[in-house]
Amino acid sequence: MKLYTDLGNFQTLKVLLAARLSGHSIQLVEVKKGDIVVPYFTKSKLPVLELEDGKYLFSANTAAKYFYLKTNKVTDEDAENILLDWEFTQLLPTVVTYLLGVSGHEKKTNILADQLANLLLEVDGKLSKTTFLLGHQMTASDVCIFSTIYPLLGLKLQDLIQNLANMKRWTADILALETVSTAIKDLCGDKGAEIFRV
């Protein structure tokens, strides 16, 4: 399988982590501006996962879940879908807007910071009784939500996470996994979360 992406695309982390954590090998292919990945498209929205049969997955969340489904690691698909939908419709847009504000593309507001804090508080609450979001095994939801939050770690938002004990533990547990740290290093080099842009 091939994962086509551009440098600094933090959505790529979702697919790369899910593949590696579920025991699948994946080839990272860096796409330059103007390159066509999918033959029948004139423009590519990245990342794109090319499957063994030549089909393509265009959603990072769908690609992440694909690897977990392929290895029968999804135990509660309905709960998984709810969390993945929440990440895509609530958390991801807020994080992207926040990152744009921090990078100077848009004005960062206190309201946006409060929205982000409330979303992170929701994650912390979900982790109050379990090791991971859906129990005691890491799922595609953990991978996708962690990957969306990861770029924030390079922005000194650790202060916010420090006040969220469950989320702090969860983030540290995920970062401590050798597969995760290797995938992050392969994707980011020595820059870590600071490499990501929106």
N, C-alpha and C positions, 0 to 999 in steps of 0.2 A: 504494500500500500504506500501511496505517496501523499504527503501533506504539503500542499502549495501555500506559501505565505510570503508576506513581505516583512522586512526587518522592523521590529518594534510593534508588531500587531499582537496585543496581549490576548486576543481571543484564541490564538494559536496554542497558548499554554493549556487550555481546556482539552484540546484534542490530543496533544502530545502526552500530557499526564494520564489521561484516560487510557490511551493505547499502552503506555508503559506499565501502568499499575495493573492492567488486566493481562499483562504478559504478551502483548503483541508488538512486533517490530514495525517500525514506520520510518520511511525515508523523508527527511525534511528537504524541501526544494524551495530555495529562495527565488521569488519572482521579482523581476525588475519592472519598473514603471512601463506600461505599454505592452507587456507580455500578455499573450492570450493563453490561458490555462485550459479552458473548456472549449473544444473545437467549435461548437455551435453558438458560442457567446462572443460578442464583440468587445465586451468589457468583463473583467473578473472582479468579483467581490471575494475578498480573502478573509480567512483561510478557506481552502477547498480541500476536501479529502477525496482522493481517487481510490476506489475500492479495487480489489483484485479482478473483478469482472468488468472493469472499465466504467462503472457507474460513478457518479459524483454525489457527495453530500456537501451542501452549502451552509448548513447551520452548524456552528461549533458545538452547541448543546446536543443536537441530534447525533453528530459524529461521536461525541463523548459517550452518550447513552448507547450508541451502536456497539462500542467495545464491551460495555458491561453486559448488554443483552447477549452478545456473541459468546460470552463465557459464563452465562447463566448466573450473573452476580446481581441481578435485579430481583429483589424479593417482594417489594411492594410497588408495582409499576404506577398505580394511581397516585400514591404519595410522592413518588419520584417525579411524575409529570407535574404535579402541583408546585413542587419546589423549583423545578426547571422553568416553569412558566413564570413564577414569581421573580426568579433571577433575571429572566429575559425582559419582563415588562416593567419591573420596579427597580431592582438593584442596578442592572447594567445601564439603563438610561441615566440614572442619577450619578453613577460613578463616571461615565463618559462626560457628562456635563460638568461635573466637578473637576475632572482632569483637564478639560478644555479651559476652565476658569483659572486653574493653577498655572497652566502653560501660557496664559495671557491671551488666548483666543477669544474668550468670553469673560464677562465680569462674574467673579465669584461672589455669592451673596451669603449672608447669614442664614437665610431661609434654606438655601441649598445645603449648607453645612448641617443644619438641623434635620433636614430630610435624610441626609446620609447617616447621621447619628441614630435616627429612629430606625432606619433599615438595619443598621449594624446591631442595634439593640434587639431587633426581632431575631436575628441570627443567634445572638447570645442566648436568648430565651429558649430557642429550639434545642440548644446544646446543654440545657440545664440538667437533664436527666440521662443523657446518653453521651457516648464518646464522640459519635459522629451525628450528622443531621437526622438520619433515619434508623439509628440504632448503634450497634457496636462494630459495624463494618463500614468502610469507606465506600460511598456510592458515587454515581455520576453527579448527583446534586452537590456533594462535598467538593468534587473536582471543579465543577463549574462555578460555584459560589466562591471558593477559595481563589480560583484563577481570576475572577472579576475583582476581588478585593486585593489581590497581590500587588498590582501597580500602586495602590495607595500606601503600601508599606515603605516605598521609597520617598514618600512625601511627608515624613515625620508624623504620620497619623497613628503611630504606635501609641501616642499619648491617649488617643481615644480608645484604642483597643485595650490599653492597660487597665482602664476602668471597667472593662467587660471581661471578667475572669474566665468565663466559659469559652469565649471567643479567643482570648489570649492563649488558653490551653490548647484549643483546637488548632489554631494557626501554628503554634509551636510543634504540636504533634505531627502535623502534615509536613512542615518544613524539615523535621527530623528524619523523615523517611529518605533513605538513600536514593531510591528511585526518583523521588521528587527533586531532591537537591541536584541530582545528575541531570534531570530533564531541564531544570531551570538554568543550570550552567551551560548545557548544550544550546539552549535557546537564547540566553542573555549574555553569555560570556561572563566576564568579571563585573559587569555593570549591574547585575541583578535587576530589581524592579525599576530602576531609573531608566532603563533602556526603552520602556514601553511608552508609547504615545497613542493619541487618539486621532 
